[in-house]
Structures are given as C-alpha cells and as structure tokens.
Amino acid sequence: MTLKRFSFGLSLILSTLILTSARAEDDYPDYADLVEEWGSGVEGVIEQAYRDCFRTYIIDGRVFTVRMPFAQNNERAELANGELSVQGGGKADPQILWTEIDGLLASDDFKNYVETLADGKEKAVIFDLSEQSWSTTNDLFNLARIKAGAYPGLPHRPFILTHGEGIEASDIYNYIYSIGRLGMDCSGFVWHVLSSIAREGGLDLARTLRKSLRAPQASVASLYFGTWYFKAANKEFIKIKDQIRNLQPGDVILFSGEDGAAVHSAVIQSIDRVAGTIRYLQSTDEAPMGDRGVHESTIQFDPAKPETSLKDPVLDWSQLRLSPFYGEKPSAFRDDGERYRAFPEVGGGSVLRLKALAKPIARLGIRK
C-alpha cells in the first residue's frame, strides 16, 4: 500500500509509506480559489477554518479527501465499563489532530486494515472503542442479522458490514474515530472557527474569554469551551432574533434539549440574500455516511421574505440526521430544521452572537 499526504510544507518518510508535500488546492481544483469564491472578509476566514478540517490522501492507489471526524469525550461510554476519552477532549487544533492522523494512517495496523477490506470476502468489521482495536467475523448468523436489520453491535462496539471490495472514505473515517479516538466535537469546531475570525481580525480570543471560561492561566482555553457556555444569560453573547434579516456570518446556531439548554452548535459561514441560501458549518456524526464529522449544511429561504424565522417550517434545511453507523437507532429528528424547532415549550433553537467578535468582523468585512 502506498499513501501520500498533500498538506502544507510537510515532507516525511514513515516506514514504507511515502508522504509528500503539496497544496491540495493546487492539485484538486474543487478546493481552490478560496479568495476568488469567498473574498478576504469574514466569509473567507470561516471557509479557511473549515478547509483546515480536510486533508487529501492517496491510499491504496486511490485519492480520498478525508474529513475531520466528530469525536466527543465519553460518547458511547454507557456500556464500556470505563471512560472513552478523546485526544484534546474534542477541542484540539486541527493541525495537531492531522499530525496524529498522519501517524495513524502510516501504521502497520492501518495497512492490515486496508488489506483486509480488499480481500474479496464478505465480513463484518467490529471496532472496540474501549480497546482501540478492530477484528472481523464472517459468522453467517451475524451477517444475516445485519442484513435483516437486527443490528448486533453495541455503542462502543459498532459492527460494519463490508464486501471485501476495497477501502472507502467511510472506512477511513471509522478507523480514525474508533482506533485513533481523534476528532472534534461540535463546540470544538465552533471554537476553531470563532478563534480563527478573532485572530485574523487582530484579537486573541483565548485571552479575551479566559476569565468567563473559567480557564486557569496556564491551560489551553479551548478545552473549557463547550455547549454549556452557549446561553443567553452569558454576558459574552447577544441573543439574536432568529429572523433571516438579522443573521450574519459568525453567528452560532444552537439546538436545544428538553430543558432548553444547548446540546449542539453550528456556525453560519455565509448568507446569500439574492439566491436565498444560508450556509452553516458543523461537526456531528448524526448525519448521512458521507457527512459525518465536519461538514457544510444549507438552509434555503425566500429572499423576498427576510423576516422569516429559522423556526418557520417553510424553510428547507438540507441536512438530514441519521445514525452514525448503519443499523443503530436512528435520530429522533428527520433533519436539522426539525431539530432546531424541537422543544418549543422551552424555546427551541436559538442564535447567539459573540460580542468580542464585533470589532474583528468589522475589520474583516462582510460581503453584501
């Protein structure tokens, strides 16, 4: 197996796997022309932060664009008889995580995994998140159960049916998440975006928010940033009326739980008021197989009705919500729109704007 990584200024040789340096944007036009497409304002800054969460690899002679997985401390730990920690608590900088992922994908274990998925034999791959290991079974009873929809896996031991026809992007995601315990949770990704806006606008967000985050002076402030921080009572935020005319890039979309507290967060990247499209970015594994992890989503609206609230069911939210692994219990909500409108008795979803970003955004500018 040969694996190459296209990244920024890196050239290494790891065992028999060659990693060479080149810009993914130069070789793959779909990821090019950031400034031409989004400008040099806040939309472009957010887009760059989003692209930080993708890397292009050649694995077994095929090109894959790998996205940063969703990973959250103790997710799936209910039956694991112990904690399931994530490196950096799901809040680590993408560059740090990609360095770890490079090493993971250069390992002999990953090489064996790739070869096993290409052996031409139908089987189930069983990941053990507690042990950070994988195994396979070709037991006909278990395979029949999976095909019949009777999923045999547990939260910390997902089963994935494979036909031995070679590795796919979803298999790479499963390996990074399950074996590496690497990725970003929703608030970790939002922190990455907001801190990128602040930095490009001349502000150190960690220093600015350290006190309100209750982060010790010598610590990494991002580790203390979570969904608990997103509440209208927090003086660092302004609650925005969620009519489309009030929204701007950098606003945080919050999805609430039964008690009204935020349980998931996403960030608006752009609003096309002519085409009627809101593009927002998020990290979640409750999504179609190709979207798990960091991904883009859209909301379609009528440009002639900017007074429309995000809670209005007339809006078309593109993002479906599915189980992270095929066969697991599906989401209680069909799409992000239904999720945003959920629990109206406690207010449903909401939009917050970080006050500290007002000056950085003003310096960067917003496309009209």
Secondary structure as GFF3:
##gff-version 3
##sequence-region A 1 368
A	DSSP	beta_strand	3	6	.	.	.	ID=ss1
A	DSSP	beta_strand	12	14	.	.	.	ID=ss2
A	DSSP	beta_strand	17	19	.	.	.	ID=ss3
A	DSSP	alpha_helix	24	27	.	.	.	ID=ss4
A	DSSP	three_ten_helix	29	31	.	.	.	ID=ss5
A	DSSP	alpha_helix	34	38	.	.	.	ID=ss6
A	DSSP	alpha_helix	42	51	.	.	.	ID=ss7
A	DSSP	beta_strand	54	59	.	.	.	ID=ss8
A	DSSP	beta_strand	62	67	.	.	.	ID=ss9
A	DSSP	three_ten_helix	87	90	.	.	.	ID=ss10
A	DSSP	alpha_helix	94	105	.	.	.	ID=ss11
A	DSSP	alpha_helix	108	116	.	.	.	ID=ss12
A	DSSP	beta_strand	123	128	.	.	.	ID=ss13
A	DSSP	beta_strand	133	137	.	.	.	ID=ss14
A	DSSP	alpha_helix	140	147	.	.	.	ID=ss15
A	DSSP	beta_strand	159	162	.	.	.	ID=ss16
A	DSSP	alpha_helix	169	175	.	.	.	ID=ss17
A	DSSP	pi_helix	176	180	.	.	.	ID=ss18
A	DSSP	alpha_helix	186	200	.	.	.	ID=ss19
A	DSSP	alpha_helix	205	213	.	.	.	ID=ss20
A	DSSP	three_ten_helix	221	224	.	.	.	ID=ss21
A	DSSP	three_ten_helix	227	229	.	.	.	ID=ss22
A	DSSP	beta_strand	237	240	.	.	.	ID=ss23
A	DSSP	three_ten_helix	244	246	.	.	.	ID=ss24
A	DSSP	beta_strand	252	256	.	.	.	ID=ss25
A	DSSP	beta_strand	262	272	.	.	.	ID=ss26
A	DSSP	beta_strand	277	284	.	.	.	ID=ss27
A	DSSP	beta_strand	293	300	.	.	.	ID=ss28
A	DSSP	beta_strand	316	317	.	.	.	ID=ss29
A	DSSP	alpha_helix	336	341	.	.	.	ID=ss30
A	DSSP	three_ten_helix	344	346	.	.	.	ID=ss31
A	DSSP	beta_strand	350	354	.	.	.	ID=ss32
A	DSSP	three_ten_helix	355	357	.	.	.	ID=ss33
A	DSSP	alpha_helix	358	364	.	.	.	ID=ss34
###
